[in-house]
Amino acid sequence: MIAEPTFLVRQAGGDTYECVTGVMPGDPPGIYKSHGHLVRVIVVTG
């Protein structure tokens, strides 16, 4: 579950993806200070 208003996914290389969530200055509802989280996902097939 993503509970923050900003979400970005980028391919970091090969089968590795970085997912960043965050609260930016001015994002509603404005009760949380700006902050973020990083989740690294590595896709394994086989």
PQR file with spaces between the fields and no chain letter, atoms N, CA, C, O and H, PARSE charges and radii, in Angstrom:
ATOM       1  N    MET     1       0.841   -1.168    0.000 -0.4000 1.5000
ATOM       2  CA   MET     1       0.000    0.000    0.000 -0.0000 2.0000
ATOM       3  C    MET     1       0.891    1.237    0.000  0.5500 1.7000
ATOM       4  O    MET     1       1.819    1.341    0.802 -0.5500 1.4000
ATOM       5  N    ILE     2       0.611    2.155   -0.885 -0.4000 1.5000
ATOM       6  CA   ILE     2       1.326    3.432   -0.938 -0.0000 2.0000
ATOM       7  C    ILE     2       0.417    4.477   -0.328  0.5500 1.7000
ATOM       8  O    ILE     2      -0.672    4.739   -0.840 -0.5500 1.4000
ATOM       9  H    ILE     2      -0.143    2.071   -1.537  0.4000 1.0000
ATOM      10  N    ALA     3       0.859    5.070    0.756 -0.4000 1.5000
ATOM      11  CA   ALA     3      -0.001    5.998    1.483 -0.0000 2.0000
ATOM      12  C    ALA     3       0.491    7.431    1.409  0.5500 1.7000
ATOM      13  O    ALA     3       0.104    8.258    2.235 -0.5500 1.4000
ATOM      14  H    ALA     3       1.743    4.857    1.171  0.4000 1.0000
ATOM      15  N    GLU     4       1.328    7.738    0.445 -0.4000 1.5000
ATOM      16  CA   GLU     4       1.845    9.096    0.323 -0.0000 2.0000
ATOM      17  C    GLU     4       1.514    9.635   -1.065  0.5500 1.7000
ATOM      18  O    GLU     4       1.368    8.856   -2.007 -0.5500 1.4000
ATOM      19  H    GLU     4       1.642    7.067   -0.226  0.4000 1.0000
ATOM      20  N    PRO     5       1.394   10.947   -1.206 -0.5600 1.5000
ATOM      21  CA   PRO     5       0.914   11.519   -2.458  0.2800 2.0000
ATOM      22  C    PRO     5       1.905   11.475   -3.623  0.5500 1.7000
ATOM      23  O    PRO     5       1.489   11.650   -4.768 -0.5500 1.4000
ATOM      24  N    THR     6       3.184   11.250   -3.381 -0.4000 1.5000
ATOM      25  CA   THR     6       4.174   11.224   -4.456 -0.0000 2.0000
ATOM      26  C    THR     6       4.782    9.835   -4.558  0.5500 1.7000
ATOM      27  O    THR     6       5.180    9.251   -3.550 -0.5500 1.4000
ATOM      28  H    THR     6       3.523   11.108   -2.451  0.4000 1.0000
ATOM      29  N    PHE     7       4.856    9.296   -5.794 -0.4000 1.5000
ATOM      30  CA   PHE     7       5.377    7.946   -6.015 -0.0000 2.0000
ATOM      31  C    PHE     7       6.121    7.934   -7.349  0.5500 1.7000
ATOM      32  O    PHE     7       5.595    8.412   -8.354 -0.5500 1.4000
ATOM      33  H    PHE     7       4.533    9.771   -6.613  0.4000 1.0000
ATOM      34  N    LEU     8       7.332    7.395   -7.368 -0.4000 1.5000
ATOM      35  CA   LEU     8       8.145    7.344   -8.570 -0.0000 2.0000
ATOM      36  C    LEU     8       8.838    5.987   -8.639  0.5500 1.7000
ATOM      37  O    LEU     8       9.322    5.477   -7.628 -0.5500 1.4000
ATOM      38  H    LEU     8       7.760    7.007   -6.552  0.4000 1.0000
ATOM      39  N    VAL     9       8.882    5.405   -9.841 -0.4000 1.5000
ATOM      40  CA   VAL     9       9.609    4.150  -10.066 -0.0000 2.0000
ATOM      41  C    VAL     9      10.630    4.395  -11.163  0.5500 1.7000
ATOM      42  O    VAL     9      10.318    4.999  -12.189 -0.5500 1.4000
ATOM      43  H    VAL     9       8.489    5.820  -10.662  0.4000 1.0000
ATOM      44  N    ARG    10      11.857    3.921  -10.942 -0.4000 1.5000
ATOM      45  CA   ARG    10      12.861    4.000  -11.995 -0.0000 2.0000
ATOM      46  C    ARG    10      13.609    2.675  -12.060  0.5500 1.7000
ATOM      47  O    ARG    10      13.778    1.987  -11.053 -0.5500 1.4000
ATOM      48  H    ARG    10      12.110    3.430  -10.108  0.4000 1.0000
ATOM      49  N    GLN    11      14.052    2.335  -13.267 -0.4000 1.5000
ATOM      50  CA   GLN    11      14.850    1.137  -13.438 -0.0000 2.0000
ATOM      51  C    GLN    11      16.286    1.500  -13.109  0.5500 1.7000
ATOM      52  O    GLN    11      16.912    2.298  -13.806 -0.5500 1.4000
ATOM      53  H    GLN    11      13.914    2.894  -14.085  0.4000 1.0000
ATOM      54  N    ALA    12      16.805    0.905  -12.039 -0.4000 1.5000
ATOM      55  CA   ALA    12      18.151    1.230  -11.564 -0.0000 2.0000
ATOM      56  C    ALA    12      19.214    0.468  -12.337  0.5500 1.7000
ATOM      57  O    ALA    12      20.385    0.847  -12.322 -0.5500 1.4000
ATOM      58  H    ALA    12      16.297    0.256  -11.473  0.4000 1.0000
ATOM      59  N    GLY    13      18.816   -0.607  -13.015 -0.4000 1.5000
ATOM      60  CA   GLY    13      19.759   -1.394  -13.799 -0.0000 2.0000
ATOM      61  C    GLY    13      19.311   -2.835  -13.863  0.5500 1.7000
ATOM      62  O    GLY    13      18.941   -3.426  -12.849 -0.5500 1.4000
ATOM      63  H    GLY    13      17.864   -0.915  -13.027  0.4000 1.0000
ATOM      64  N    GLY    14      19.344   -3.393  -15.047 -0.4000 1.5000
ATOM      65  CA   GLY    14      18.962   -4.794  -15.196 -0.0000 2.0000
ATOM      66  C    GLY    14      17.567   -5.054  -14.683  0.5500 1.7000
ATOM      67  O    GLY    14      16.602   -4.458  -15.164 -0.5500 1.4000
ATOM      68  H    GLY    14      19.645   -2.913  -15.870  0.4000 1.0000
ATOM      69  N    ASP    15      17.451   -5.939  -13.711 -0.4000 1.5000
ATOM      70  CA   ASP    15      16.160   -6.306  -13.131 -0.0000 2.0000
ATOM      71  C    ASP    15      15.903   -5.615  -11.795  0.5500 1.7000
ATOM      72  O    ASP    15      15.084   -6.083  -11.003 -0.5500 1.4000
ATOM      73  H    ASP    15      18.234   -6.423  -13.321  0.4000 1.0000
ATOM      74  N    THR    16      16.592   -4.513  -11.540 -0.4000 1.5000
ATOM      75  CA   THR    16      16.444   -3.785  -10.283 -0.0000 2.0000
ATOM      76  C    THR    16      15.672   -2.492  -10.501  0.5500 1.7000
ATOM      77  O    THR    16      15.994   -1.699  -11.386 -0.5500 1.4000
ATOM      78  H    THR    16      17.257   -4.133  -12.184  0.4000 1.0000
ATOM      79  N    TYR    17      14.645   -2.296   -9.675 -0.4000 1.5000
ATOM      80  CA   TYR    17      13.817   -1.099   -9.745 -0.0000 2.0000
ATOM      81  C    TYR    17      13.815   -0.419   -8.388  0.5500 1.7000
ATOM      82  O    TYR    17      13.793   -1.084   -7.352 -0.5500 1.4000
ATOM      83  H    TYR    17      14.384   -2.941   -8.957  0.4000 1.0000
ATOM      84  N    GLU    18      13.837    0.896   -8.394 -0.4000 1.5000
ATOM      85  CA   GLU    18      13.756    1.663   -7.153 -0.0000 2.0000
ATOM      86  C    GLU    18      12.426    2.406   -7.132  0.5500 1.7000
ATOM      87  O    GLU    18      12.073    3.123   -8.068 -0.5500 1.4000
ATOM      88  H    GLU    18      13.854    1.437   -9.235  0.4000 1.0000
ATOM      89  N    CYS    19      11.708    2.213   -6.046 -0.4000 1.5000
ATOM      90  CA   CYS    19      10.409    2.855   -5.855 -0.0000 2.0000
ATOM      91  C    CYS    19      10.566    3.857   -4.721  0.5500 1.7000
ATOM      92  O    CYS    19      10.974    3.505   -3.614 -0.5500 1.4000
ATOM      93  H    CYS    19      11.995    1.630   -5.286  0.4000 1.0000
ATOM      94  N    VAL    20      10.241    5.099   -5.012 -0.4000 1.5000
ATOM      95  CA   VAL    20      10.393    6.163   -4.024 -0.0000 2.0000
ATOM      96  C    VAL    20       9.023    6.753   -3.736  0.5500 1.7000
ATOM      97  O    VAL    20       8.284    7.108   -4.654 -0.5500 1.4000
ATOM      98  H    VAL    20       9.910    5.385   -5.911  0.4000 1.0000
ATOM      99  N    THR    21       8.689    6.856   -2.451 -0.4000 1.5000
ATOM     100  CA   THR    21       7.460    7.520   -2.044 -0.0000 2.0000
ATOM     101  C    THR    21       7.838    8.739   -1.224  0.5500 1.7000
ATOM     102  O    THR    21       8.939    8.815   -0.679 -0.5500 1.4000
ATOM     103  H    THR    21       9.290    6.568   -1.705  0.4000 1.0000
ATOM     104  N    GLY    22       6.929    9.684   -1.139 -0.4000 1.5000
ATOM     105  CA   GLY    22       7.268   10.840   -0.335 -0.0000 2.0000
ATOM     106  C    GLY    22       6.151   11.836   -0.174  0.5500 1.7000
ATOM     107  O    GLY    22       5.123   11.781   -0.849 -0.5500 1.4000
ATOM     108  H    GLY    22       6.035    9.622   -1.582  0.4000 1.0000
ATOM     109  N    VAL    23       6.386   12.744    0.736 -0.4000 1.5000
ATOM     110  CA   VAL    23       5.521   13.895    0.961 -0.0000 2.0000
ATOM     111  C    VAL    23       6.359   15.126    0.648  0.5500 1.7000
ATOM     112  O    VAL    23       7.375   15.380    1.295 -0.5500 1.4000
ATOM     113  H    VAL    23       7.221   12.789    1.284  0.4000 1.0000
ATOM     114  N    MET    24       5.930   15.878   -0.341 -0.4000 1.5000
ATOM     115  CA   MET    24       6.652   17.071   -0.765 -0.0000 2.0000
ATOM     116  C    MET    24       6.084   18.292   -0.051  0.5500 1.7000
ATOM     117  O    MET    24       4.935   18.273    0.392 -0.5500 1.4000
ATOM     118  H    MET    24       5.105   15.672   -0.867  0.4000 1.0000
ATOM     119  N    PRO    25       6.879   19.352    0.063 -0.5600 1.5000
ATOM     120  CA   PRO    25       6.352   20.569    0.677  0.2800 2.0000
ATOM     121  C    PRO    25       5.085   21.024   -0.058  0.5500 1.7000
ATOM     122  O    PRO    25       5.068   21.107   -1.287 -0.5500 1.4000
ATOM     123  N    GLY    26       4.044   21.313    0.691 -0.4000 1.5000
ATOM     124  CA   GLY    26       2.795   21.790    0.113 -0.0000 2.0000
ATOM     125  C    GLY    26       1.802   20.700   -0.256  0.5500 1.7000
ATOM     126  O    GLY    26       0.670   21.013   -0.625 -0.5500 1.4000
ATOM     127  H    GLY    26       4.057   21.246    1.689  0.4000 1.0000
ATOM     128  N    ASP    27       2.190   19.416   -0.167 -0.4000 1.5000
ATOM     129  CA   ASP    27       1.252   18.332   -0.465 -0.0000 2.0000
ATOM     130  C    ASP    27       0.148   18.312    0.588  0.5500 1.7000
ATOM     131  O    ASP    27       0.418   18.503    1.774 -0.5500 1.4000
ATOM     132  H    ASP    27       3.110   19.162    0.133  0.4000 1.0000
ATOM     133  N    PRO    28      -1.097   18.081    0.158 -0.5600 1.5000
ATOM     134  CA   PRO    28      -2.176   17.967    1.144  0.2800 2.0000
ATOM     135  C    PRO    28      -2.048   16.652    1.903  0.5500 1.7000
ATOM     136  O    PRO    28      -1.437   15.747    1.334 -0.5500 1.4000
ATOM     137  N    PRO    29      -2.531   16.443    3.077 -0.5600 1.5000
ATOM     138  CA   PRO    29      -3.289   17.433    3.831  0.2800 2.0000
ATOM     139  C    PRO    29      -2.417   18.400    4.619  0.5500 1.7000
ATOM     140  O    PRO    29      -2.941   19.271    5.314 -0.5500 1.4000
ATOM     141  N    GLY    30      -1.101   18.263    4.526 -0.4000 1.5000
ATOM     142  CA   GLY    30      -0.233   19.228    5.191 -0.0000 2.0000
ATOM     143  C    GLY    30       0.039   18.949    6.654  0.5500 1.7000
ATOM     144  O    GLY    30       0.582   19.801    7.356 -0.5500 1.4000
ATOM     145  H    GLY    30      -0.675   17.555    3.962  0.4000 1.0000
ATOM     146  N    ILE    31      -0.335   17.751    7.132 -0.4000 1.5000
ATOM     147  CA   ILE    31      -0.112   17.454    8.550 -0.0000 2.0000
ATOM     148  C    ILE    31       1.212   16.735    8.781  0.5500 1.7000
ATOM     149  O    ILE    31       1.635   16.561    9.924 -0.5500 1.4000
ATOM     150  H    ILE    31      -0.776   17.058    6.561  0.4000 1.0000
ATOM     151  N    TYR    32       1.876   16.311    7.686 -0.4000 1.5000
ATOM     152  CA   TYR    32       3.153   15.612    7.815 -0.0000 2.0000
ATOM     153  C    TYR    32       4.270   16.476    7.258  0.5500 1.7000
ATOM     154  O    TYR    32       4.076   17.181    6.267 -0.5500 1.4000
ATOM     155  H    TYR    32       1.532   16.452    6.757  0.4000 1.0000
ATOM     156  N    LYS    33       5.433   16.428    7.883 -0.4000 1.5000
ATOM     157  CA   LYS    33       6.599   17.114    7.347 -0.0000 2.0000
ATOM     158  C    LYS    33       7.086   16.376    6.107  0.5500 1.7000
ATOM     159  O    LYS    33       6.803   15.190    5.934 -0.5500 1.4000
ATOM     160  H    LYS    33       5.591   15.855    8.688  0.4000 1.0000
ATOM     161  N    SER    34       7.817   17.076    5.245 -0.4000 1.5000
ATOM     162  CA   SER    34       8.366   16.448    4.045 -0.0000 2.0000
ATOM     163  C    SER    34       9.274   15.290    4.435  0.5500 1.7000
ATOM     164  O    SER    34      10.114   15.423    5.326 -0.5500 1.4000
ATOM     165  H    SER    34       8.047   18.039    5.385  0.4000 1.0000
ATOM     166  N    HIS    35       9.101   14.150    3.763 -0.4000 1.5000
ATOM     167  CA   HIS    35       9.930   12.982    4.009 -0.0000 2.0000
ATOM     168  C    HIS    35       9.723   12.005    2.868  0.5500 1.7000
ATOM     169  O    HIS    35       8.863   12.226    2.015 -0.5500 1.4000
ATOM     170  H    HIS    35       8.419   14.042    3.040  0.4000 1.0000
ATOM     171  N    GLY    36      10.498   10.924    2.835 -0.4000 1.5000
ATOM     172  CA   GLY    36      10.351    9.931    1.780 -0.0000 2.0000
ATOM     173  C    GLY    36      10.869    8.577    2.201  0.5500 1.7000
ATOM     174  O    GLY    36      11.501    8.426    3.247 -0.5500 1.4000
ATOM     175  H    GLY    36      11.197   10.744    3.527  0.4000 1.0000
ATOM     176  N    HIS    37      10.587    7.589    1.357 -0.4000 1.5000
ATOM     177  CA   HIS    37      11.006    6.212    1.600 -0.0000 2.0000
ATOM     178  C    HIS    37      11.490    5.615    0.287  0.5500 1.7000
ATOM     179  O    HIS    37      10.975    5.962   -0.776 -0.5500 1.4000
ATOM     180  H    HIS    37      10.074    7.712    0.507  0.4000 1.0000
ATOM     181  N    LEU    38      12.464    4.731    0.344 -0.4000 1.5000
ATOM     182  CA   LEU    38      12.984    4.038   -0.829 -0.0000 2.0000
ATOM     183  C    LEU    38      12.791    2.542   -0.655  0.5500 1.7000
ATOM     184  O    LEU    38      13.159    1.979    0.376 -0.5500 1.4000
ATOM     185  H    LEU    38      12.883    4.449    1.207  0.4000 1.0000
ATOM     186  N    VAL    39      12.208    1.893   -1.670 -0.4000 1.5000
ATOM     187  CA   VAL    39      12.081    0.438   -1.699 -0.0000 2.0000
ATOM     188  C    VAL    39      12.779   -0.027   -2.962  0.5500 1.7000
ATOM     189  O    VAL    39      12.467    0.460   -4.048 -0.5500 1.4000
ATOM     190  H    VAL    39      11.909    2.351   -2.508  0.4000 1.0000
ATOM     191  N    ARG    40      13.708   -0.949   -2.850 -0.4000 1.5000
ATOM     192  CA   ARG    40      14.410   -1.504   -4.011 -0.0000 2.0000
ATOM     193  C    ARG    40      13.817   -2.884   -4.294  0.5500 1.7000
ATOM     194  O    ARG    40      13.787   -3.751   -3.420 -0.5500 1.4000
ATOM     195  H    ARG    40      13.961   -1.346   -1.968  0.4000 1.0000
ATOM     196  N    VAL    41      13.351   -3.072   -5.519 -0.4000 1.5000
ATOM     197  CA   VAL    41      12.742   -4.336   -5.940 -0.0000 2.0000
ATOM     198  C    VAL    41      13.664   -4.993   -6.969  0.5500 1.7000
ATOM     199  O    VAL    41      14.037   -4.371   -7.964 -0.5500 1.4000
ATOM     200  H    VAL    41      13.376   -2.368   -6.229  0.4000 1.0000
ATOM     201  N    ILE    42      14.022   -6.238   -6.726 -0.4000 1.5000
ATOM     202  CA   ILE    42      14.846   -7.015   -7.664 -0.0000 2.0000
ATOM     203  C    ILE    42      13.968   -8.150   -8.195  0.5500 1.7000
ATOM     204  O    ILE    42      13.518   -9.008   -7.435 -0.5500 1.4000
ATOM     205  H    ILE    42      13.718   -6.744   -5.919  0.4000 1.0000
ATOM     206  N    VAL    43      13.733   -8.144   -9.505 -0.4000 1.5000
ATOM     207  CA   VAL    43      12.869   -9.132  -10.138 -0.0000 2.0000
ATOM     208  C    VAL    43      13.727  -10.344  -10.520  0.5500 1.7000
ATOM     209  O    VAL    43      14.714  -10.229  -11.246 -0.5500 1.4000
ATOM     210  H    VAL    43      14.099   -7.447  -10.123  0.4000 1.0000
ATOM     211  N    VAL    44      13.319  -11.501  -10.008 -0.4000 1.5000
ATOM     212  CA   VAL    44      14.026  -12.744  -10.283 -0.0000 2.0000
ATOM     213  C    VAL    44      13.087  -13.656  -11.072  0.5500 1.7000
ATOM     214  O    VAL    44      11.966  -13.919  -10.636 -0.5500 1.4000
ATOM     215  H    VAL    44      12.517  -11.595   -9.418  0.4000 1.0000
ATOM     216  N    THR    45      13.537  -14.134  -12.219 -0.4000 1.5000
ATOM     217  CA   THR    45      12.727  -15.057  -13.021 -0.0000 2.0000
ATOM     218  C    THR    45      13.452  -16.393  -13.135  0.5500 1.7000
ATOM     219  O    THR    45      14.667  -16.477  -12.960 -0.5500 1.4000
ATOM     220  H    THR    45      14.447  -13.920  -12.573  0.4000 1.0000
ATOM     221  N    GLY    46      12.703  -17.399  -13.422 -0.4000 1.5000
ATOM     222  CA   GLY    46      13.377  -18.666  -13.619 -0.0000 2.0000
ATOM     223  C    GLY    46      12.655  -19.764  -13.074  0.5500 1.7000
ATOM     224  O    GLY    46      13.105  -20.906  -13.166 -0.5500 1.4000
ATOM     225  H    GLY    46      11.716  -17.330  -13.564  0.4000 1.0000
